[in-house]
Amino acid sequence: MKEARPENSATSIQVIERMMSLLDALASYPDPVSLKELSAVTNLHPSTAHRILNDLVLKRLVERSEPGAYRLGMRLLELGNIVKSRLSVREAAIDFMRALHRKTHQTVNLSVRQSDEIVYIDRAFSERSGMQVVRAIGGRAPLHLTSTGKLFLSIDEPKAVRAYATRTGLAGHNKNSITDLIKLERELSSVRASGCARDNEELELGVRCMAAGIRDDSGKLIAGLSISAPADRLQEEWTEDLMQTANQISLALGYIPGA
């Protein structure tokens, strides 16, 4: 037999649902909204809507911009900023990274830019991937030799890319490393066009990578998600899975495509 919900509990939930419907309605309007309009779109009786709105005004979740007109309050912005400050790209990414690893059975890396290098900050992998993890979490690598590093270079101005080349000398690690500025610029143009960057055994012989960018709520590129695999195992069909996963992490961080 189903246990009956206490009446006061049901009433509390109903009030929360009505409050959220009013907040959602206010969020859908760019300008202040009248009580009459809010009552109509939420299917709440005007007296009920008015009572809840008054309580929300007292808590600064809603502002009364003029008599009978309402808009979202600054308290929501304050709370939103607190949530944003506590968001961690690692926390947002890890479950998605594990899912991508389960699908590809290859190492999935999360890395960020620090000056002229990328830093690996998290990883999803298993011994079954068949590839030894060369760089541990916290390890660094040059931007121009890594797939994620190329993502970050691709958003730099041409002048900044030339300055990077001058500072680093575009030092290579092996015969596949890009050490020529013109070739690097051509590679970065391809990255901008496709949204996906590659490392074709440029950092480590026998290892190929592909990377897609992760953006925050302002649209800023803040990290790269990459798949690393033995050179003969990296599959092109993973590109779509990689880019979709990076986008899911971006959405979890508040990114709005096209905004």
C-alpha positions as CSV (number, residue, x, y, z in Angstrom):
1,M,0.0,0.0,0.0
2,K,1.4,3.4,-1.0
3,E,2.2,5.6,1.9
4,A,0.2,8.8,1.9
5,R,2.2,12.0,1.7
6,P,1.6,14.3,4.6
7,E,-0.6,17.2,3.7
8,N,1.9,19.9,4.8
9,S,4.5,18.3,2.6
10,A,2.3,18.3,-0.4
11,T,1.4,21.9,0.2
12,S,5.1,22.9,0.5
13,I,5.9,21.1,-2.8
14,Q,3.0,22.8,-4.5
15,V,4.2,26.2,-3.3
16,I,7.7,25.5,-4.6
17,E,6.3,24.4,-8.0
18,R,4.3,27.6,-8.2
19,M,7.3,29.7,-7.3
20,M,9.4,28.0,-9.9
21,S,6.7,28.5,-12.6
22,L,6.7,32.2,-11.8
23,L,10.5,32.5,-12.0
24,D,10.6,30.5,-15.2
25,A,7.9,32.8,-16.7
26,L,9.9,35.9,-15.6
27,A,13.0,34.5,-17.2
28,S,11.3,34.1,-20.6
29,Y,10.5,37.9,-20.8
30,P,13.3,40.5,-21.5
31,D,11.2,43.3,-19.9
32,P,9.2,43.6,-16.6
33,V,6.0,41.5,-16.7
34,S,2.5,42.5,-15.3
35,L,0.8,40.4,-12.7
36,K,-2.0,39.8,-15.2
37,E,0.4,38.3,-17.8
38,L,2.2,36.2,-15.2
39,S,-1.1,34.8,-13.9
40,A,-2.2,33.9,-17.5
41,V,1.0,32.1,-18.5
42,T,1.4,30.2,-15.2
43,N,-2.3,29.4,-14.9
44,L,-2.2,30.7,-11.3
45,H,-5.0,32.8,-9.8
46,P,-4.0,36.5,-9.6
47,S,-4.2,36.5,-5.9
48,T,-2.1,33.4,-5.6
49,A,0.5,34.7,-8.0
50,H,0.5,38.1,-6.2
51,R,1.1,36.4,-2.8
52,I,4.0,34.3,-4.0
53,L,5.6,37.3,-5.9
54,N,5.4,39.4,-2.7
55,D,7.3,36.7,-0.8
56,L,9.9,36.5,-3.6
57,V,10.3,40.3,-3.6
58,L,11.0,40.2,0.1
59,K,13.8,37.6,-0.5
60,R,15.2,39.7,-3.4
61,L,14.6,36.8,-5.9
62,V,12.1,39.1,-7.7
63,E,12.1,42.9,-8.1
64,R,9.0,45.1,-8.4
65,S,10.2,47.4,-11.1
66,E,7.0,49.5,-11.1
67,P,3.5,49.0,-9.6
68,G,2.1,45.7,-10.9
69,A,5.2,44.8,-12.9
70,Y,7.9,42.3,-12.0
71,R,11.3,41.1,-13.1
72,L,14.0,38.7,-11.8
73,G,15.9,39.9,-8.8
74,M,19.6,40.5,-8.2
75,R,19.7,37.7,-5.6
76,L,19.5,35.2,-8.4
77,L,22.6,36.8,-10.0
78,E,24.4,36.6,-6.6
79,L,23.5,32.9,-6.2
80,G,24.4,32.2,-9.9
81,N,27.9,33.7,-9.3
82,I,28.4,31.5,-6.3
83,V,27.5,28.4,-8.3
84,K,29.8,29.5,-11.1
85,S,32.7,30.1,-8.7
86,R,32.3,26.6,-7.3
87,L,32.1,24.9,-10.7
88,S,35.2,22.8,-11.5
89,V,35.9,21.7,-15.0
90,R,37.3,18.4,-13.6
91,E,34.1,17.7,-11.6
92,A,32.0,18.6,-14.6
93,A,34.1,16.5,-17.0
94,I,34.9,13.2,-15.2
95,D,31.6,11.3,-15.7
96,F,31.6,12.3,-19.4
97,M,35.2,11.3,-19.7
98,R,34.6,7.9,-18.2
99,A,31.7,7.3,-20.6
100,L,33.8,8.2,-23.6
101,H,36.6,5.9,-22.3
102,R,34.1,3.1,-22.0
103,K,33.0,3.7,-25.6
104,T,36.4,3.9,-27.2
105,H,38.5,1.8,-24.7
106,Q,41.3,4.4,-25.1
107,T,42.8,7.0,-22.8
108,V,40.8,10.2,-22.4
109,N,42.7,13.3,-21.2
110,L,41.6,16.6,-19.8
111,S,44.1,19.4,-20.0
112,V,44.4,23.2,-19.7
113,R,46.8,25.8,-20.9
114,Q,49.4,27.4,-18.7
115,S,51.6,29.9,-20.6
116,D,53.3,28.0,-23.5
117,E,52.4,24.5,-22.3
118,I,49.4,22.4,-21.6
119,V,49.0,20.7,-18.2
120,Y,47.2,17.3,-17.9
121,I,44.7,17.7,-15.0
122,D,42.7,14.5,-15.3
123,R,42.5,11.3,-17.2
124,A,40.2,8.3,-17.8
125,F,42.0,5.1,-18.8
126,S,42.5,1.4,-18.1
127,E,45.3,-1.1,-18.6
128,R,43.2,-2.6,-21.5
129,S,43.8,0.5,-23.6
130,G,47.1,-1.1,-24.7
131,M,49.0,2.1,-24.3
132,Q,51.3,3.2,-21.6
133,V,50.4,6.6,-20.1
134,V,53.5,8.7,-20.9
135,R,52.6,11.9,-19.0
136,A,51.0,11.6,-15.6
137,I,48.4,14.0,-14.3
138,G,50.3,17.3,-13.7
139,G,52.6,16.6,-16.6
140,R,53.3,19.3,-19.2
141,A,53.9,19.4,-22.9
142,P,54.5,22.1,-25.5
143,L,51.4,23.6,-27.2
144,H,52.5,23.0,-30.8
145,L,53.2,19.3,-30.2
146,T,49.8,18.4,-28.7
147,S,46.3,18.3,-30.0
148,T,44.9,20.3,-27.1
149,G,47.8,22.8,-27.4
150,K,46.9,23.4,-31.0
151,L,43.3,24.2,-30.0
152,F,44.6,27.0,-27.8
153,L,47.0,28.3,-30.4
154,S,44.3,28.3,-33.0
155,I,42.3,31.0,-31.1
156,D,45.4,33.2,-30.7
157,E,46.0,36.1,-33.0
158,P,48.6,35.5,-35.8
159,K,51.0,37.9,-34.0
160,A,50.7,35.9,-30.8
161,V,51.4,32.6,-32.6
162,R,54.5,34.1,-34.2
163,A,55.6,35.4,-30.7
164,Y,55.1,31.8,-29.3
165,A,57.2,30.4,-32.2
166,T,60.0,32.9,-31.4
167,R,59.9,32.2,-27.6
168,T,59.9,28.4,-28.0
169,G,61.8,28.0,-31.2
170,L,59.2,25.4,-32.0
171,A,61.5,22.7,-30.6
172,G,60.6,19.2,-31.7
173,H,60.6,15.8,-29.9
174,N,60.9,13.6,-33.0
175,K,60.9,13.5,-36.8
176,N,57.1,14.1,-36.9
177,S,57.1,17.2,-34.7
178,I,56.0,20.5,-36.4
179,T,59.0,22.8,-36.1
180,D,58.2,25.2,-39.0
181,L,56.0,28.2,-38.4
182,I,54.4,28.1,-41.9
183,K,53.4,24.5,-41.4
184,L,52.1,25.2,-37.9
185,E,50.0,28.1,-39.2
186,R,48.6,25.8,-41.9
187,E,47.7,23.3,-39.2
188,L,46.0,25.9,-37.0
189,S,43.9,27.0,-39.9
190,S,42.7,23.4,-40.3
191,V,41.9,23.3,-36.6
192,R,39.8,26.4,-36.8
193,A,37.9,25.0,-39.8
194,S,37.1,21.6,-38.2
195,G,37.0,22.4,-34.5
196,C,39.1,19.4,-33.8
197,A,42.9,19.2,-33.4
198,R,45.3,16.4,-34.0
199,D,48.7,15.1,-32.8
200,N,50.0,12.6,-35.3
201,E,52.9,11.1,-33.4
202,E,54.4,14.6,-32.9
203,L,54.8,14.4,-29.2
204,E,55.5,10.7,-28.8
205,L,56.2,8.2,-31.6
206,G,53.5,5.5,-31.7
207,V,50.9,7.7,-30.1
208,R,48.2,9.7,-31.9
209,C,45.6,12.1,-30.4
210,M,42.6,14.1,-31.3
211,A,41.2,16.9,-29.2
212,A,38.1,19.1,-28.9
213,G,37.6,22.3,-26.9
214,I,35.6,22.8,-23.7
215,R,34.1,26.3,-23.1
216,D,32.7,28.0,-20.0
217,D,29.5,30.1,-19.7
218,S,31.2,33.1,-21.3
219,G,32.2,31.1,-24.4
220,K,35.9,31.1,-23.4
221,L,38.0,28.1,-24.3
222,I,39.2,26.8,-20.9
223,A,40.2,23.2,-21.5
224,G,40.8,20.5,-24.1
225,L,39.4,17.0,-24.1
226,S,41.5,14.5,-26.0
227,I,41.6,10.8,-26.9
228,S,45.1,9.3,-27.0
229,A,45.6,5.9,-28.7
230,P,48.3,3.7,-30.3
231,A,48.9,5.2,-33.7
232,D,47.3,2.3,-35.6
233,R,44.2,2.3,-33.3
234,L,42.9,5.8,-33.4
235,Q,39.6,5.8,-35.3
236,E,38.2,8.7,-37.3
237,E,34.6,7.9,-36.2
238,W,35.6,8.8,-32.7
239,T,35.8,12.5,-33.8
240,E,32.0,12.9,-33.5
241,D,31.9,11.2,-30.1
242,L,34.8,13.4,-28.8
243,M,33.2,16.7,-30.0
244,Q,29.8,15.7,-28.6
245,T,31.4,14.9,-25.2
246,A,33.3,18.1,-25.1
247,N,30.1,20.0,-25.9
248,Q,28.2,18.2,-23.1
249,I,30.9,19.2,-20.6
250,S,30.7,22.8,-21.9
251,L,26.9,22.8,-21.5
252,A,27.4,21.5,-17.9
253,L,29.6,24.6,-17.3
254,G,26.9,26.9,-18.5
255,Y,28.0,27.4,-22.1
256,I,25.2,28.4,-24.5
257,P,26.1,27.7,-28.2
258,G,25.6,30.7,-30.4
259,A,25.0,33.1,-27.4
